[in-house]
Amino acid sequence: MAAVLRVDSDVSPMIRFLDQFVETVLAAAKWLALPVVVLLFLQWPLRSLVGAYSTQANDLGQWLFALYVAASITAATRAETHLAADTLARRYSDVWRERLQRAGALVSLIPWSIIVLWTSRQIVLNSIAQLERFPDTFDPGYFVIKAALWLLALLILIEGVITLLRPGRAERP
């Protein structure tokens, strides 16, 4: 998961701050892949050889994976490596592709993320307030999976705002 710094020096301090915030979150989140892989690998030896702790490794791996995926969607968007219907768009000029990105942010990314944040608020807040546990094992940390939904939506909202408000190519000196 690699993010690309996309904000130029001629943008407002707010956009620069938001961009740096997202960049920092993504830089930290990319390291979650390592413990997820280790925990997935350890499940078999813990179950078969040790005879214990495999469910705890699974539960920890699940919430780390939820955080990783929540951040990786925005990282893929920033790096322009996500799945995109750009077979035709490759032929468009940079100005038109930029317009399409802004329109996409305005009509889909920003509204979708606001809807997700709003409609999930009660579920996420209740889960966090109760420090919800995994239903099968009663291990702590299940609330982190639900909070990852907010991380996903918040990062997408911020990235949509950055896309919408950063200067266009025609506006740059």
Order of alpha helices (4+ residues) and beta strands (2+ residues): alpha-alpha-alpha-alpha-alpha-alpha-alpha
